[in-house]
Amino acid sequence: MADRPRVVILGCGFGGMGASHSLRDVAADVTLLDKNDYHTFQPLLYQVATATLEPETVGHSIRELVHDHSNFRFHQTTVTGVNLADRTVEVEDMPPIPYDYLIAALGARVNFFGVEGAQEHSFPLYTLKDAVQLKNHVLRAFEEADKNPDLTDHGALNIVIVGGGPTGVETAGALAELFSMDFVDDFPDLPVNEGRIILVDGAPAVLHAFNDDLRAYAKDALEQRGVELRLGQHVTSVGPESVTLQSGEQIKTRTVIWAGGLQASPLAKWLGIEPGRGGRVPVRADLSLDGHPEVFVVGDVAQAEDSETHEVLPQLGAVALQAGKSAGRNVLNCIEGKPTEPFHYRDKGFMATIGRGAAVAQMPFGVSLRGTMAWLAWGSVHLALLTGWESRMATVIDWFWDLFQREHGKRIHVEE
């Protein structure tokens, strides 16, 4: 309706979905824009990449999510700019879309930090497409080595993971289990046990955001699974068949997984403002853009501060989800003529899993878990956060199959 406020949400990741949750069925016309037609549950991408889950399990149709909300419309399109003066969003293949209120949740991109050859020769793990490509590449690498065993001398069975945060650690642990539980039987003529999984990070420990005890536990759990650690080391170059470290060590490999950091989408450039850390957009306490109270920025693209410590909040799904909900509520406050409220992030802790029966969880008030209890907590939390009962049931079935049959059931690759 022409007399209703127009709200446009850019991006349907955790930030965009949080904003959508706060604006469902309100007296406003809400338009969602995303280059994909699905919402991605990023914390489980590594399980798609390591043949545990199907892509559809962690990707949920955005159109289905808005079926029951008559005030929502969705367009699959790529955002190319924002015109603050005209209050319009520029997109591909459509006329500019006008807004009265804008919530930008465009996320981030992989940051290769200028490392020579990294962008050309490594595999990021940030999108669903990344996860599928990585799985296909790993399976194809082993198939090719099975036909030509001489490739093993050129690192065909070796995998280097750059980044010791949760993504890198979880991927390393899952790959170690894929090697030991599946590939040794799938490829009996290959020396799978000689394949190396090497995790590299410039920090002196993995999971540097966790406490000392949990970091030490994660390190031991990885090494028990055969993962080699190169800590306090930086990658200086990536080639098609090798990785070179700061120490001068050269590792033969045809598979480099890049889990080493993010940079924000080019929103700051579009808005004509000076970007903050990692290209992120500085925002006010209520997540609005300085000088433009009708524009809110959330998620990985926003440089938001903790209301108590005033430290910049990390680029985490939990931060994005809560910020999106807060921005949506503030838009509703603006529509109703009420003052906006500052964003207060509730730190519910963070978790990482290393493999079956092994995980770490750092909770509020100094509570921490490790081992089986943390692993069960990790599984429960991720199931609860998954979108849709169909995805939850499919995940439970695949997890139980993996647990009791000791095999990853999605070990096929379909060439595009």
N, C-alpha and C positions, 0 to 999 in steps of 0.2 A: 504494500500500500504506500502511496506517495507521501502520506503525512506521517509515516513511521520512521524513526531513526534508522539509518543504514549503518550496519556494523560489518566490517570486512576483517577476516582473520587470515593472515598469510602463514601457511604451513600447518600441517596436521600431524606434527609430532606430539611429544608429550605436552609442550607448551600450548599448541593449538587445541589439542583435545581438552586440556584443563580449562581453557577459555570457553570452549564450546559447552562444557558441562555447566558452567555458571550462567550461560545465556540461553539455554534451552527453554522454549515456550514463553519467553518474555515478549513484551510488546515492542519488538524491533525486528527488522529484517536482517538476517545474518547470512553473509556469503563466505563460504570457505574456499580457499584456493590452495592447491598443492600440485606439484608436477607429477605426482603419482596418484593413483586412485585408491591407495590403501594406507593405513596407519601401520607403522612398523614398531614392534616391541623390540627395541635395540638390545636390551640385556641378554637376549637369547639368540642373537645372530650367530655367535660362535658355534651354537649347536646345529644350526643349519649348515655352516661351513664344515663341520666335522661329522655330518651324516647321521645326526641323532633325530632332528626334526625336519619336517617338510617346510618349504617356504611359506605355504598358506597358513601354517600354524602361528607364525609370528607376524604375518601380514593380514590385516583385517580391512574389509571393504569400507571406505569412508561413506559411500552412498548408503550402505546398509545401516551405518551408525546413525544417520540422520533421517531414516525412514519415518520415524514416529514424531518428528518435530517439524511442524508445518512452517515455522518461521525460518527454516534453514534451506539454503541452496548450496550445492557444491559444483565447482568447475575444476576439471583437471587441466591445468595450464601452468606455464612457467612465468613467474613474476620477473619483469625486466626493469622495473623502476617504480619510484613513489614520487608523486608531485605534491609536495606539502602545500603549496600555494593554492592549487586547484582542488586539493583533497581528492585526488584520484590515484588509482593504482594502475600501472602500465603492465600489460601482459601480452603474451604471444597469441596471435590468431583470434583476438577479441578486441572490441573497443575498450578504452580505459574504463575502469570500474570506479564509480564515485563512492565516497564514504563520508559519514558524519563522525564515526569513530573507527580507529584502526588499531588492530592488535597484530604486531609483527612477531612471528615465531618461526623465522626462516631457518633456524638451526645453524649448523656449521659445516665446514669441509675439512678434509684431512690436511694436516700441516706437515709437509715434508722437510721443513726447516732448511731448505736450500741444499739438502744433501745430494750430491752428484748421483744421477741415475735412479734416485728413489722413486720419483714419479713414473718413470718409464718402466721400471723393472720390478716394482714391488706391488703387493696386493693389500689395499686398505680393507678395513672391516668396519664400515660405518653405516652402510646401507644394505638392504636386502639383496640388491643386485650384486654388491661386493661379496656377500656371503655365498651366493650361488656360484659366482665366478671362481671363488677360491676353492670351493668343494670340487667343482669340475676340473680345475687345474691340478689339484692334488691327486685325484683319481686317475686323471689322464697321465700324469707323470709316472705313476706306478705301472700303469698299463704299458706305457712306452718302454719303461725299463724292463718289464717282463718280456717284451719282444726283443729288446736289445740290451742284454745285461751289462754291456760295456759302459752304458750311461751311468751306472752306479759309481764308476770311478770319477765322474764329473759332477757328483753331488746330487744326482737325481732323487735319492732317498732322504736327503737332508732338508730340514726346514729351519729357517732363521726367523725368529719373532722379535721385532723391534718395539720395545715398550714393556715395562714391568708393572703397569697398572692392572686393574681388574680384567680388562679385555685381553691383554697379553698373557696374564697368568692363567685365566680360564681356558684360553685357546691352547696354550701349551699343555695343560693337564689333559684336555680332551683329546688332543692329537696323540699324546703318549698312550692313552687307552685305546685309541683307534689302531695304532701300530701294534700294540701287544695283544689285543683281543681279536682283531679282525684281519689286518694285513698279513700277519704271519701265516694264517690259514688261506687267505685269498691268493697269496703269491708264494707258494712253497718253494719255487726255484730262485727266489730272491733272498739276499741276506738282510731281511727286514730288521733284524735285531741290530744290525750295524748302522741303520739309518739314525741320524742325529737330529734331535730337536734342541735348538740353542736359543735361549732367550737373552737378549741384550738390552741393557738399560744404563743410562748415564748416572743414575742414582746408586748409592752404595747398597741398597736393599730393594727387594720387590715390594709392591704395595706400600709405597712410602707414606700414604695417608693413614695407614693403620698404626697401632702401637707396636712397640718393640717385640713383645711376645708373639703377636699374631704374624708379624713379618718373619720372625725366625721359624715359626711353625710352617708358614707357606713355603719358605725356602727349603726346609727339610722335606716337605711333602712333594715338592717338584723334583728334587734330586732323587728321592726314593723311586720316582716314576721314570727316572732316566733322563730328565731334562737337564741339559747343561746350562749353567748360568755364567754370563759375562757381565758382571756388575761394575759400576764405575767406569764403563766403557761407552764410547759413542761410535756410531757407524759413520764412516767418512765417505764411503761410496758404495753404490750398489750396481752390479753389472748383471748381464743375462745369466752368468754361471758362477758368480761369486759375490761375496760381501767382504769389504775391507773395514777393519776396526781401527780405532784410534791408536791402539798399541802396535799396529802394523800387521796383526794376524789377518790372514785371508782365509775365509771359509768357503769351500765349494758348495754351492747350492743353486737350485733353479727355482726355489720357492722362498720368497721373502714376504712375511706378513708384517704390514706396517700398522702398529697400534701405538704410535708414539706421540700423538697430540692432535689438537684441532685448531682451526682458525675460523673465525666467524664468516658468515655469508657477507656479500658486499653491501649490506644495508646501509652502513655508515656513509659509504660513497654516494649511494642514491639519495640519502637525506642531506648530503652536503655538510656533514659535521666531522669534527676531528675524532677518529676512532680511538678507543681505549686499548686495553691489553688484548693482544691477539685479534685486533680488528673489531672488537666488540663495541656495542653502542652504549655509552654511559646513560644511565637513567636516574630519575629522581626516586625518592623514597617510595612513592606510590607506583613506580614502574613506568611513569609517563616520561615523554621526551621533553627536555627543557625547552620552554617557549612554545610547546605544542601540547597542551593538556588533553587534546583529543586523540593523541597517538601514544600507544603503550607498546613496550618492547619486552619480550620475555624469552626464556630458554637460553640456549647456547649462544645466541647472537647478542644477548643483553649483558652489560656489565653492571650487575646489581650487587648491592652491598648488604651484608648481614645487619639487621637493625640494631643489634647489641654490640657486636665486635667491630662493625664497620669494615670488615674484611670483604674482599670481593668473593662472591659465592662461586663455587665450582660449577663446571659444565656437566651437571648430572641430571638424569631423568627426573629424580625426585624434586630437584630445585625447579626444573622447567614446569612440571605438573602443578606444583603449588603456586608458582608465579602466574601460570596461565589462569588458574582459578581466581587468584587475587585480581588480576587485570580484568577478567570478566565481571567480577563483582564491582570493580571501580567504574567500568563502563555503565553498568546498571545504575550505580549511584549518580553518575553524570546525567543519565537519562531522566532520573527521578528528581534531579535538582538537589542531591545530597552531596556533601563533601566526600572526596576520595579518602581512602585509608592507606597508611603505609603497609608495605609488604613485610610480614614477619615469617621468616622461614623456620619451620619446625624440623630440626635435625632428628630424624628417626634412626640414624645410624647407617652403616653401609656394610655390604657383604661381598664376598668373592668365594667361588668354589674352585677347588683344585682337581677334583675327581670324585669318584664314588666314595662316600664316607669321609670326605675331607673338604673342609671349608673353614672360612673365618668370618666372624661377624663382630663388628664393633658397634655397640649400642650406646644410647645416651646414659648419662650418670655413671660412666666408667664401667659398664657391664660389657663383657666380651665373651664370645663363644668360639670354640674351635672343635674340629673333628666332626663326629657324627651328629651331634646336637646342632652345630652350626650348619651342617649340610641339610638336615631336615628343615631347619628354620629358613634357609635359603630357598629350598624348593617350595615351601608353603607360601612365602612372601611372593615369589615370582608367579606362582599359579594364581594367587589372588589378584595380582596386578594385570595379568593377561586380559585382553579384551575379548569378551564373548565366551559363552559356555562351550561352544563347539571347539574353540582353540584350547580351552582348559582340558576338556576330555581327551582330545587328540594328544596333548602333551603328556597327560597322565599315562595313557596307553603306551606311548613311545618310551617314556621313562621306565615304566615297569618292564617292558620288553628288554630294554637295554640292561636293566638291573639283574633280571633273573636269567635271561638268555645269554648275557655277556657278549652281545654283539650290537653293532649299529646297523639298523635295518634299512637305512636310506642310502646305501652305497651304490648308487647308479648315477651316471651323468648323461644328460641329454644335450647333445650338441645343438647350438643355435643355428 
